[in-house]
Amino acid sequence: MQMKRSRPTPHPQRVALHNEIHARPPEAMSAPLAISHMVMVGDAQEREASRAHVAALLRDHHLPQPDAQSTHIRMDLGAFRVRWELHTEFVTWSFSRPIEADGFGEREPVTALDAVPNEWLGQLPGQCLASMHLWVLPTQALGSNSLVKHVLNEETLVASTVADGHGEVYTDFAIHADGFSRMVLLAGSIAPRRLGRLVQRLLEIDTYRMAALLGLPAAREAASVLAFAERELAELAGAIRVAGRHEEPQLLDRLTKLAGQVESQYAGTHSRFSASSAYFELVDRRIADIAESRLAGLQTIGEFMDRRLSPARATCEWATRRQDALSQRVSRISNLLRTRVEIEQQQSSQALLAAMNTRQGLQLKLQATVEGLSVAAITYYTVGLVSYLAKGAQGLGWPWSAESTAAVAIPVVAFAVWWSLRRLHSKVFND
């Protein structure tokens, strides 16, 4: 009997993290095939609504409902297959169905969307960012003239061999009358599993290309804001150099408002620029994954993307660097102005302390004068009491007159009062 071995306590995220490498796996595909791919951008509510939308499609076809936490669904609905993927900023829909390769290129080819319910398709949540029709054909017998005549535009034709020369891909990166761009893949001898990976990479190139370009309008809009902020900062820097003490609070207020404007604009666009940078990198990786090489006389996808996307990528990167540099300059000038204000405040404080010391010295001198008068006053009243006491004591045999007694008592009383005040001062100061 085999003893059951105990197992260590699993991490709560172990299964989810392990299955992450199997997320969104490619499907095995065989030519001929028509694929329609759509990218729908929307907020969190619209992206979540897309889950209910695909659930409604599956329910209409009496298929199991998707899990509430799933981010990837693919299902065969008979007339077509649907693939739904939930991403951070968008949702992708891919529809595919087999087609007849005979006559392709001689007439307008059929698409996968022709089999999708039109009413349901028109209610897709979000806004369409990218859409593409992709046809996968089994052989390389199709001539490029047929492609250009009925599928693609000759002026912008881009083509290359892919999958280490086992297939060819043609596209024009143009939006046609139906609102979709187009691509034709001649599968050649590519195995079904590898063909599925290749198709997924080609669709992702178009998806991530458009997602990356979302940062371009933000970069152009940021340019005008940055230009104004840079001019304002230059004016403030010149004003600070020649400003007087009374002008510094107003300059500090203007600089604080400018810093708030720059940081607000930075916070509003930083995530967009970061996302665009990540999408540009994904485009580069997907182009490398398709392992393309040149077809005679035509640009490759990599060359086309590098030439056409480089200005947009540089604009987004330039906007990011410009924001960082401006933020640092505003911070430096703010620190400089605050340091200047603090130094002047310290100088004012020192002058105030010196005035307080002078005032305290005058108060001490005045106090000493008042104390002298106090000794004389106390002595006067005390000697008066002694005089009255001497007058009363004469009836009891006191030998001196009141005037003589008062005269003798004056120095004694004055010294006693003075000595008492000195002792009091000494005790106070020691404490």
C-alpha positions as a Markdown table, in Angstrom:
| # | Residue | x | y | z |
|---|---|---|---|---|
| 1 | Met | 0.0 | 0.0 | 0.0 |
| 2 | Gln | 1.5 | 3.3 | -1.1 |
| 3 | Met | 1.7 | 5.9 | 1.6 |
| 4 | Lys | 0.1 | 9.2 | 0.8 |
| 5 | Arg | 2.7 | 12.0 | 0.8 |
| 6 | Ser | 1.9 | 15.3 | 2.4 |
| 7 | Arg | 2.2 | 18.5 | 0.3 |
| 8 | Pro | 3.4 | 21.9 | 1.3 |
| 9 | Thr | 0.8 | 24.7 | 1.6 |
| 10 | Pro | 0.4 | 26.2 | -1.9 |
| 11 | His | 0.6 | 29.9 | -2.5 |
| 12 | Pro | -2.9 | 31.4 | -3.1 |
| 13 | Gln | -1.9 | 32.8 | -6.5 |
| 14 | Arg | 0.1 | 29.7 | -7.7 |
| 15 | Val | -2.5 | 28.4 | -10.1 |
| 16 | Ala | -3.3 | 31.8 | -11.6 |
| 17 | Leu | 0.3 | 32.7 | -12.0 |
| 18 | His | 1.1 | 29.3 | -13.6 |
| 19 | Asn | -1.7 | 29.6 | -16.1 |
| 20 | Glu | -0.6 | 33.0 | -17.1 |
| 21 | Ile | 1.8 | 31.5 | -19.6 |
| 22 | His | -1.2 | 29.8 | -21.2 |
| 23 | Ala | -3.3 | 33.0 | -21.4 |
| 24 | Arg | -4.6 | 33.9 | -24.9 |
| 25 | Pro | -3.1 | 30.8 | -26.7 |
| 26 | Pro | -3.2 | 30.8 | -30.5 |
| 27 | Glu | -5.5 | 28.5 | -32.3 |
| 28 | Ala | -4.5 | 26.0 | -34.9 |
| 29 | Met | -5.7 | 27.2 | -38.4 |
| 30 | Ser | -5.9 | 25.9 | -41.8 |
| 31 | Ala | -6.3 | 27.7 | -45.1 |
| 32 | Pro | -8.4 | 28.9 | -46.8 |
| 33 | Leu | -9.8 | 31.1 | -44.0 |
| 34 | Ala | -11.4 | 34.6 | -43.7 |
| 35 | Ile | -10.8 | 36.5 | -40.4 |
| 36 | Ser | -12.3 | 39.8 | -39.3 |
| 37 | His | -10.6 | 41.5 | -36.4 |
| 38 | Met | -11.9 | 44.5 | -34.5 |
| 39 | Val | -10.5 | 46.6 | -31.6 |
| 40 | Met | -13.1 | 48.3 | -29.4 |
| 41 | Val | -11.8 | 51.0 | -27.0 |
| 42 | Gly | -13.9 | 51.9 | -24.0 |
| 43 | Asp | -14.0 | 52.7 | -20.3 |
| 44 | Ala | -14.2 | 50.0 | -17.6 |
| 45 | Gln | -18.0 | 49.9 | -17.8 |
| 46 | Glu | -18.0 | 49.4 | -21.6 |
| 47 | Arg | -15.3 | 46.8 | -21.4 |
| 48 | Glu | -17.3 | 44.9 | -18.9 |
| 49 | Ala | -20.5 | 45.3 | -21.0 |
| 50 | Ser | -18.6 | 43.5 | -23.8 |
| 51 | Arg | -18.6 | 40.4 | -21.6 |
| 52 | Ala | -22.4 | 40.5 | -21.4 |
| 53 | His | -22.5 | 41.1 | -25.2 |
| 54 | Val | -20.5 | 38.0 | -26.0 |
| 55 | Ala | -22.6 | 36.1 | -23.4 |
| 56 | Ala | -25.8 | 37.2 | -25.3 |
| 57 | Leu | -24.3 | 35.8 | -28.6 |
| 58 | Leu | -23.5 | 32.5 | -27.0 |
| 59 | Arg | -26.9 | 32.3 | -25.3 |
| 60 | Asp | -28.6 | 32.9 | -28.7 |
| 61 | His | -26.7 | 29.9 | -30.0 |
| 62 | His | -27.5 | 27.8 | -27.0 |
| 63 | Leu | -23.9 | 27.6 | -25.8 |
| 64 | Pro | -22.5 | 27.7 | -22.3 |
| 65 | Gln | -22.1 | 31.1 | -20.7 |
| 66 | Pro | -18.6 | 32.5 | -20.0 |
| 67 | Asp | -17.1 | 32.7 | -16.6 |
| 68 | Ala | -17.5 | 36.1 | -14.8 |
| 69 | Gln | -13.7 | 36.4 | -14.3 |
| 70 | Ser | -12.6 | 35.2 | -17.8 |
| 71 | Thr | -10.6 | 37.6 | -20.0 |
| 72 | His | -10.4 | 35.3 | -23.0 |
| 73 | Ile | -13.2 | 33.4 | -24.8 |
| 74 | Arg | -13.2 | 31.5 | -28.0 |
| 75 | Met | -16.1 | 29.5 | -29.3 |
| 76 | Asp | -17.3 | 27.7 | -32.4 |
| 77 | Leu | -20.8 | 28.9 | -33.4 |
| 78 | Gly | -21.1 | 26.7 | -36.4 |
| 79 | Ala | -21.2 | 29.3 | -39.2 |
| 80 | Phe | -18.2 | 31.1 | -37.7 |
| 81 | Arg | -15.8 | 31.1 | -34.8 |
| 82 | Val | -15.6 | 34.0 | -32.3 |
| 83 | Arg | -12.6 | 35.0 | -30.2 |
| 84 | Trp | -13.1 | 37.7 | -27.4 |
| 85 | Glu | -10.2 | 39.1 | -25.4 |
| 86 | Leu | -10.4 | 41.7 | -22.6 |
| 87 | His | -7.3 | 43.9 | -22.3 |
| 88 | Thr | -6.5 | 46.8 | -20.0 |
| 89 | Glu | -7.7 | 49.5 | -22.4 |
| 90 | Phe | -9.6 | 47.8 | -25.1 |
| 91 | Val | -11.5 | 44.6 | -26.2 |
| 92 | Thr | -10.6 | 42.6 | -29.3 |
| 93 | Trp | -13.1 | 40.7 | -31.3 |
| 94 | Ser | -11.9 | 38.1 | -33.9 |
| 95 | Phe | -14.4 | 36.3 | -36.2 |
| 96 | Ser | -13.2 | 33.6 | -38.6 |
| 97 | Arg | -14.8 | 31.1 | -41.0 |
| 98 | Pro | -13.7 | 28.8 | -43.9 |
| 99 | Ile | -14.0 | 30.2 | -47.4 |
| 100 | Glu | -13.6 | 28.9 | -50.9 |
| 101 | Ala | -10.2 | 29.9 | -52.4 |
| 102 | Asp | -11.4 | 29.5 | -56.0 |
| 103 | Gly | -12.0 | 32.8 | -57.7 |
| 104 | Phe | -10.3 | 34.8 | -54.9 |
| 105 | Gly | -9.0 | 38.1 | -56.4 |
| 106 | Glu | -11.3 | 38.0 | -59.3 |
| 107 | Arg | -14.1 | 39.6 | -57.3 |
| 108 | Glu | -14.7 | 41.2 | -54.0 |
| 109 | Pro | -13.8 | 38.4 | -51.5 |
| 110 | Val | -16.2 | 37.3 | -48.7 |
| 111 | Thr | -15.4 | 38.3 | -45.1 |
| 112 | Ala | -16.0 | 36.6 | -41.8 |
| 113 | Leu | -18.3 | 39.4 | -40.8 |
| 114 | Asp | -20.7 | 38.3 | -43.5 |
| 115 | Ala | -21.7 | 35.4 | -41.2 |
| 116 | Val | -22.1 | 37.4 | -38.0 |
| 117 | Pro | -25.5 | 38.7 | -37.1 |
| 118 | Asn | -25.6 | 42.3 | -38.2 |
| 119 | Glu | -27.9 | 43.6 | -35.5 |
| 120 | Trp | -25.7 | 42.1 | -32.7 |
| 121 | Leu | -22.6 | 43.4 | -34.5 |
| 122 | Gly | -23.9 | 47.0 | -34.6 |
| 123 | Gln | -24.3 | 47.0 | -30.8 |
| 124 | Leu | -20.7 | 46.2 | -29.9 |
| 125 | Pro | -19.8 | 48.3 | -26.8 |
| 126 | Gly | -17.1 | 51.0 | -27.1 |
| 127 | Gln | -15.6 | 52.7 | -30.1 |
| 128 | Cys | -13.8 | 51.0 | -32.9 |
| 129 | Leu | -10.1 | 51.8 | -32.9 |
| 130 | Ala | -8.9 | 49.3 | -35.5 |
| 131 | Ser | -10.5 | 46.8 | -37.8 |
| 132 | Met | -9.0 | 44.4 | -40.3 |
| 133 | His | -10.1 | 41.7 | -42.8 |
| 134 | Leu | -7.4 | 39.0 | -43.1 |
| 135 | Trp | -7.6 | 36.2 | -45.7 |
| 136 | Val | -5.4 | 33.1 | -45.2 |
| 137 | Leu | -5.0 | 31.3 | -48.5 |
| 138 | Pro | -3.4 | 27.8 | -49.0 |
| 139 | Thr | -1.0 | 28.4 | -51.9 |
| 140 | Gln | 1.2 | 31.0 | -53.5 |
| 141 | Ala | -0.4 | 30.5 | -56.9 |
| 142 | Leu | -2.4 | 33.7 | -56.5 |
| 143 | Gly | -0.8 | 36.5 | -58.5 |
| 144 | Ser | -0.1 | 39.9 | -57.0 |
| 145 | Asn | -2.0 | 41.6 | -59.8 |
| 146 | Ser | -5.2 | 40.0 | -58.6 |
| 147 | Leu | -4.5 | 41.1 | -55.0 |
| 148 | Val | -3.9 | 44.7 | -56.1 |
| 149 | Lys | -7.0 | 44.8 | -58.4 |
| 150 | His | -9.6 | 43.5 | -56.0 |
| 151 | Val | -8.2 | 43.5 | -52.5 |
| 152 | Leu | -5.3 | 46.0 | -52.0 |
| 153 | Asn | -4.1 | 49.4 | -53.2 |
| 154 | Glu | -1.1 | 49.2 | -55.4 |
| 155 | Glu | 0.2 | 52.7 | -54.3 |
| 156 | Thr | 0.7 | 51.6 | -50.7 |
| 157 | Leu | 1.4 | 47.9 | -51.1 |
| 158 | Val | 3.6 | 46.3 | -48.4 |
| 159 | Ala | 4.7 | 42.7 | -48.6 |
| 160 | Ser | 7.3 | 40.3 | -47.3 |
| 161 | Thr | 7.9 | 36.6 | -46.8 |
| 162 | Val | 7.2 | 35.4 | -43.3 |
| 163 | Ala | 7.8 | 32.4 | -41.1 |
| 164 | Asp | 11.3 | 32.0 | -42.4 |
| 165 | Gly | 10.2 | 32.1 | -46.0 |
| 166 | His | 7.4 | 29.6 | -45.7 |
| 167 | Gly | 4.6 | 32.2 | -46.3 |
| 168 | Glu | 3.9 | 35.6 | -47.8 |
| 169 | Val | 1.9 | 38.5 | -46.4 |
| 170 | Tyr | 0.5 | 41.4 | -48.4 |
| 171 | Thr | -1.2 | 44.5 | -47.0 |
| 172 | Asp | -1.6 | 48.2 | -47.8 |
| 173 | Phe | -2.3 | 49.7 | -44.3 |
| 174 | Ala | -5.2 | 51.6 | -45.8 |
| 175 | Ile | -8.8 | 51.9 | -44.6 |
| 176 | His | -11.1 | 50.8 | -47.4 |
| 177 | Ala | -14.7 | 51.8 | -48.1 |
| 178 | Asp | -16.1 | 49.3 | -45.5 |
| 179 | Gly | -14.0 | 50.9 | -42.8 |
| 180 | Phe | -11.6 | 47.9 | -42.6 |
| 181 | Ser | -8.0 | 47.6 | -43.5 |
| 182 | Arg | -7.0 | 44.4 | -45.4 |
| 183 | Met | -4.3 | 41.8 | -45.4 |
| 184 | Val | -3.7 | 38.6 | -47.3 |
| 185 | Leu | -1.5 | 35.8 | -46.0 |
| 186 | Leu | -0.4 | 33.0 | -48.4 |
| 187 | Ala | 0.2 | 30.2 | -46.0 |
| 188 | Gly | 2.3 | 27.9 | -48.2 |
| 189 | Ser | 3.5 | 25.0 | -46.2 |
| 190 | Ile | 3.1 | 26.5 | -42.7 |
| 191 | Ala | 1.9 | 24.0 | -40.1 |
| 192 | Pro | -1.6 | 24.7 | -38.6 |
| 193 | Arg | -0.3 | 25.5 | -35.1 |
| 194 | Arg | 2.4 | 27.8 | -36.4 |
| 195 | Leu | -0.1 | 29.4 | -38.8 |
| 196 | Gly | -2.3 | 30.2 | -35.9 |
| 197 | Arg | 0.6 | 31.9 | -34.1 |
| 198 | Leu | 1.5 | 33.9 | -37.2 |
| 199 | Val | -2.1 | 35.1 | -37.7 |
| 200 | Gln | -2.2 | 36.2 | -34.1 |
| 201 | Arg | 1.0 | 38.1 | -34.4 |
| 202 | Leu | -0.2 | 39.9 | -37.6 |
| 203 | Leu | -3.4 | 40.9 | -35.9 |
| 204 | Glu | -1.5 | 42.1 | -32.8 |
| 205 | Ile | 0.8 | 44.2 | -34.9 |
| 206 | Asp | -2.2 | 46.2 | -36.2 |
| 207 | Thr | -3.8 | 46.3 | -32.8 |
| 208 | Tyr | -0.8 | 47.5 | -30.9 |
| 209 | Arg | 0.2 | 49.9 | -33.7 |
| 210 | Met | -3.1 | 51.8 | -33.2 |
| 211 | Ala | -3.0 | 51.6 | -29.4 |
| 212 | Ala | 0.5 | 53.1 | -29.5 |
| 213 | Leu | -0.7 | 56.0 | -31.6 |
| 214 | Leu | -3.2 | 57.0 | -29.0 |
| 215 | Gly | -0.4 | 58.9 | -27.4 |
| 216 | Leu | 0.2 | 61.0 | -30.5 |
| 217 | Pro | -2.8 | 63.4 | -30.0 |
| 218 | Ala | -1.9 | 63.8 | -26.3 |
| 219 | Ala | 1.7 | 64.6 | -27.3 |
| 220 | Arg | 0.6 | 67.3 | -29.8 |
| 221 | Glu | -1.8 | 68.8 | -27.3 |
| 222 | Ala | 0.9 | 68.8 | -24.6 |
| 223 | Ala | 3.2 | 70.6 | -27.0 |
| 224 | Ser | 1.1 | 73.9 | -26.8 |
| 225 | Val | 0.8 | 73.7 | -23.0 |
| 226 | Leu | 4.5 | 73.0 | -22.6 |
| 227 | Ala | 5.4 | 75.9 | -24.9 |
| 228 | Phe | 3.3 | 78.3 | -22.8 |
| 229 | Ala | 4.8 | 77.0 | -19.6 |
| 230 | Glu | 8.3 | 77.3 | -20.9 |
| 231 | Arg | 7.7 | 80.9 | -21.9 |
| 232 | Glu | 6.2 | 81.7 | -18.5 |
| 233 | Leu | 9.1 | 80.0 | -16.7 |
| 234 | Ala | 11.6 | 82.0 | -18.7 |
| 235 | Glu | 9.8 | 85.3 | -17.8 |
| 236 | Leu | 9.7 | 84.3 | -14.2 |
| 237 | Ala | 13.4 | 83.4 | -14.1 |
| 238 | Gly | 14.3 | 86.9 | -15.6 |
| 239 | Ala | 11.9 | 88.6 | -13.2 |
| 240 | Ile | 13.4 | 86.8 | -10.2 |
| 241 | Arg | 16.9 | 88.0 | -11.1 |
| 242 | Val | 15.9 | 91.7 | -10.9 |
| 243 | Ala | 13.0 | 91.5 | -8.5 |
| 244 | Gly | 12.9 | 93.5 | -5.3 |
| 245 | Arg | 11.9 | 92.2 | -1.9 |
| 246 | His | 8.3 | 93.4 | -2.2 |
| 247 | Glu | 7.9 | 91.6 | -5.5 |
| 248 | Glu | 9.0 | 88.2 | -4.4 |
| 249 | Pro | 5.6 | 87.0 | -2.9 |
| 250 | Gln | 3.9 | 87.7 | -6.2 |
| 251 | Leu | 6.6 | 85.9 | -8.1 |
| 252 | Leu | 6.4 | 82.9 | -5.7 |
| 253 | Asp | 2.6 | 82.8 | -6.2 |
| 254 | Arg | 3.0 | 82.8 | -10.0 |
| 255 | Leu | 5.7 | 80.1 | -9.9 |
| 256 | Thr | 3.5 | 77.9 | -7.6 |
| 257 | Lys | 0.6 | 78.2 | -10.0 |
| 258 | Leu | 2.9 | 77.3 | -12.9 |
| 259 | Ala | 4.2 | 74.3 | -11.0 |
| 260 | Gly | 0.7 | 73.1 | -10.4 |
| 261 | Gln | -0.2 | 73.4 | -14.0 |
| 262 | Val | 2.9 | 71.5 | -15.2 |
| 263 | Glu | 2.4 | 68.7 | -12.6 |
| 264 | Ser | -1.3 | 68.5 | -13.5 |
| 265 | Gln | -0.6 | 68.1 | -17.2 |
| 266 | Tyr | 2.2 | 65.6 | -16.4 |
| 267 | Ala | -0.1 | 63.5 | -14.3 |
| 268 | Gly | -2.8 | 63.6 | -17.0 |
| 269 | Thr | -0.5 | 62.4 | -19.8 |
| 270 | His | 2.1 | 60.3 | -18.1 |
| 271 | Ser | 0.1 | 57.1 | -18.1 |
| 272 | Arg | -0.8 | 57.6 | -21.8 |
| 273 | Phe | 2.8 | 58.1 | -22.8 |
| 274 | Ser | 3.9 | 55.1 | -20.8 |
| 275 | Ala | 1.3 | 52.9 | -22.4 |
| 276 | Ser | 2.3 | 54.1 | -25.9 |
| 277 | Ser | 5.9 | 53.3 | -25.2 |
| 278 | Ala | 4.9 | 49.8 | -24.1 |
| 279 | Tyr | 2.7 | 49.3 | -27.2 |
| 280 | Phe | 5.5 | 50.5 | -29.5 |
| 281 | Glu | 7.8 | 47.9 | -27.9 |
| 282 | Leu | 5.1 | 45.2 | -28.5 |
| 283 | Val | 4.9 | 46.2 | -32.1 |
| 284 | Asp | 8.7 | 45.7 | -32.5 |
| 285 | Arg | 8.5 | 42.3 | -30.8 |
| 286 | Arg | 5.6 | 41.1 | -32.9 |
| 287 | Ile | 7.4 | 42.2 | -36.1 |
| 288 | Ala | 10.5 | 40.3 | -35.0 |
| 289 | Asp | 8.3 | 37.2 | -34.2 |
| 290 | Ile | 6.9 | 36.9 | -37.8 |
| 291 | Ala | 10.5 | 36.4 | -39.1 |
| 292 | Glu | 10.0 | 38.4 | -42.3 |
| 293 | Ser | 12.3 | 39.0 | -45.2 |
| 294 | Arg | 12.1 | 41.2 | -48.3 |
| 295 | Leu | 10.1 | 40.5 | -51.4 |
| 296 | Ala | 11.7 | 42.1 | -54.5 |
| 297 | Gly | 10.7 | 45.7 | -55.0 |
| 298 | Leu | 8.4 | 46.0 | -52.0 |
| 299 | Gln | 8.8 | 47.3 | -48.4 |
| 300 | Thr | 8.6 | 44.8 | -45.6 |
| 301 | Ile | 6.2 | 45.4 | -42.7 |
| 302 | Gly | 9.1 | 46.1 | -40.4 |
| 303 | Glu | 10.5 | 48.7 | -42.7 |
| 304 | Phe | 7.1 | 50.4 | -43.2 |
| 305 | Met | 6.5 | 50.5 | -39.5 |
| 306 | Asp | 9.9 | 51.8 | -38.7 |
| 307 | Arg | 9.6 | 54.6 | -41.3 |
| 308 | Arg | 6.0 | 55.6 | -40.5 |
| 309 | Leu | 5.9 | 55.0 | -36.8 |
| 310 | Ser | 9.3 | 56.5 | -35.9 |
| 311 | Pro | 8.0 | 60.2 | -36.0 |
| 312 | Ala | 5.0 | 59.4 | -33.8 |
| 313 | Arg | 7.2 | 57.4 | -31.4 |
| 314 | Ala | 9.8 | 60.3 | -31.3 |
| 315 | Thr | 7.0 | 62.8 | -30.7 |
| 316 | Cys | 5.7 | 60.9 | -27.7 |
| 317 | Glu | 9.2 | 60.3 | -26.3 |
| 318 | Trp | 10.1 | 64.0 | -26.9 |
| 319 | Ala | 6.9 | 65.1 | -25.0 |
| 320 | Thr | 7.8 | 62.9 | -22.1 |
| 321 | Arg | 11.4 | 64.2 | -21.9 |
| 322 | Arg | 10.2 | 67.8 | -22.3 |
| 323 | Gln | 7.7 | 67.3 | -19.4 |
| 324 | Asp | 10.4 | 65.9 | -17.2 |
| 325 | Ala | 12.8 | 68.6 | -18.0 |
| 326 | Leu | 10.3 | 71.4 | -17.4 |
| 327 | Ser | 9.2 | 69.9 | -14.1 |
| 328 | Gln | 12.8 | 69.8 | -12.9 |
| 329 | Arg | 13.4 | 73.4 | -14.0 |
| 330 | Val | 10.3 | 74.6 | -12.2 |
| 331 | Ser | 11.5 | 72.7 | -9.1 |
| 332 | Arg | 15.0 | 74.3 | -9.3 |
| 333 | Ile | 13.7 | 77.8 | -9.8 |
| 334 | Ser | 11.1 | 77.3 | -7.0 |
| 335 | Asn | 13.8 | 76.2 | -4.6 |
| 336 | Leu | 16.0 | 79.1 | -5.6 |
| 337 | Leu | 13.2 | 81.6 | -5.0 |
| 338 | Arg | 12.2 | 80.0 | -1.7 |
| 339 | Thr | 15.9 | 80.1 | -0.6 |
| 340 | Arg | 16.1 | 83.7 | -1.4 |
| 341 | Val | 12.9 | 84.5 | 0.5 |
| 342 | Glu | 14.1 | 82.4 | 3.5 |
| 343 | Ile | 17.4 | 84.3 | 3.6 |
| 344 | Glu | 15.7 | 87.6 | 3.5 |
| 345 | Gln | 13.3 | 86.4 | 6.3 |
| 346 | Gln | 16.3 | 85.4 | 8.3 |
| 347 | Gln | 17.9 | 88.8 | 7.8 |
| 348 | Ser | 14.6 | 90.4 | 8.9 |
| 349 | Ser | 14.5 | 88.2 | 11.9 |
| 350 | Gln | 18.1 | 89.1 | 12.8 |
| 351 | Ala | 17.3 | 92.8 | 12.5 |
| 352 | Leu | 14.2 | 92.3 | 14.7 |
| 353 | Leu | 16.2 | 90.4 | 17.3 |
| 354 | Ala | 18.8 | 93.2 | 17.3 |
| 355 | Ala | 16.0 | 95.8 | 17.8 |
| 356 | Met | 14.6 | 93.7 | 20.6 |
| 357 | Asn | 18.0 | 93.5 | 22.3 |
| 358 | Thr | 18.3 | 97.3 | 22.1 |
| 359 | Arg | 14.8 | 97.8 | 23.4 |
| 360 | Gln | 15.6 | 95.4 | 26.2 |
| 361 | Gly | 18.7 | 97.3 | 27.2 |
| 362 | Leu | 16.7 | 100.5 | 27.3 |
| 363 | Gln | 14.1 | 98.8 | 29.4 |
| 364 | Leu | 16.8 | 97.7 | 31.8 |
| 365 | Lys | 18.3 | 101.2 | 32.1 |
| 366 | Leu | 14.8 | 102.6 | 32.7 |
| 367 | Gln | 14.1 | 99.9 | 35.2 |
| 368 | Ala | 17.4 | 100.8 | 37.1 |
| 369 | Thr | 16.3 | 104.5 | 37.1 |
| 370 | Val | 12.9 | 103.5 | 38.4 |
| 371 | Glu | 14.4 | 101.3 | 41.1 |
| 372 | Gly | 16.5 | 104.3 | 42.3 |
| 373 | Leu | 13.4 | 106.4 | 42.6 |
| 374 | Ser | 11.7 | 103.5 | 44.3 |
| 375 | Val | 14.5 | 103.3 | 46.9 |
| 376 | Ala | 14.1 | 107.1 | 47.6 |
| 377 | Ala | 10.3 | 106.8 | 47.8 |
| 378 | Ile | 10.4 | 103.8 | 50.1 |
| 379 | Thr | 13.0 | 105.5 | 52.3 |
| 380 | Tyr | 10.9 | 108.6 | 52.5 |
| 381 | Tyr | 7.7 | 106.8 | 53.6 |
| 382 | Thr | 9.7 | 104.6 | 56.0 |
| 383 | Val | 11.5 | 107.6 | 57.7 |
| 384 | Gly | 8.1 | 109.3 | 58.0 |
| 385 | Leu | 6.8 | 106.3 | 59.9 |
| 386 | Val | 10.0 | 106.4 | 62.1 |
| 387 | Ser | 9.4 | 110.1 | 62.8 |
| 388 | Tyr | 5.8 | 109.4 | 64.0 |
| 389 | Leu | 7.1 | 106.5 | 66.1 |
| 390 | Ala | 9.7 | 108.8 | 67.7 |
| 391 | Lys | 7.1 | 111.4 | 68.6 |
| 392 | Gly | 5.0 | 108.8 | 70.3 |
| 393 | Ala | 8.0 | 107.3 | 72.1 |
| 394 | Gln | 9.1 | 110.7 | 73.6 |
| 395 | Gly | 6.3 | 110.4 | 76.1 |
| 396 | Leu | 7.8 | 107.0 | 77.1 |
| 397 | Gly | 11.2 | 108.6 | 77.7 |
| 398 | Trp | 12.8 | 108.5 | 74.2 |
| 399 | Pro | 15.7 | 110.9 | 74.5 |
| 400 | Trp | 15.8 | 112.1 | 70.9 |
| 401 | Ser | 13.5 | 114.5 | 69.1 |
| 402 | Ala | 11.5 | 113.2 | 66.2 |
| 403 | Glu | 13.6 | 115.2 | 63.7 |
| 404 | Ser | 16.8 | 113.9 | 65.1 |
| 405 | Thr | 15.5 | 110.3 | 65.0 |
| 406 | Ala | 14.4 | 110.8 | 61.4 |
| 407 | Ala | 17.7 | 112.2 | 60.3 |
| 408 | Val | 19.6 | 109.3 | 61.9 |
| 409 | Ala | 17.2 | 106.8 | 60.3 |
| 410 | Ile | 17.5 | 108.1 | 56.7 |
| 411 | Pro | 20.9 | 106.4 | 55.8 |
| 412 | Val | 20.0 | 103.2 | 57.7 |
| 413 | Val | 16.6 | 102.9 | 56.0 |
| 414 | Ala | 18.0 | 103.8 | 52.5 |
| 415 | Phe | 20.8 | 101.2 | 52.8 |
| 416 | Ala | 18.4 | 98.5 | 54.0 |
| 417 | Val | 15.9 | 99.2 | 51.2 |
| 418 | Trp | 18.7 | 99.2 | 48.6 |
| 419 | Trp | 20.2 | 96.0 | 50.0 |
| 420 | Ser | 16.8 | 94.3 | 50.0 |
| 421 | Leu | 16.2 | 95.1 | 46.3 |
| 422 | Arg | 19.7 | 93.8 | 45.3 |
| 423 | Arg | 19.0 | 90.5 | 47.0 |
| 424 | Leu | 15.7 | 90.3 | 45.3 |
| 425 | His | 17.3 | 90.9 | 41.9 |
| 426 | Ser | 20.1 | 88.4 | 42.5 |
| 427 | Lys | 17.6 | 85.7 | 43.5 |
| 428 | Val | 15.4 | 86.3 | 40.4 |
| 429 | Phe | 18.4 | 86.3 | 37.9 |
| 430 | Asn | 19.9 | 83.2 | 39.5 |
| 431 | Asp | 16.5 | 81.4 | 39.1 |
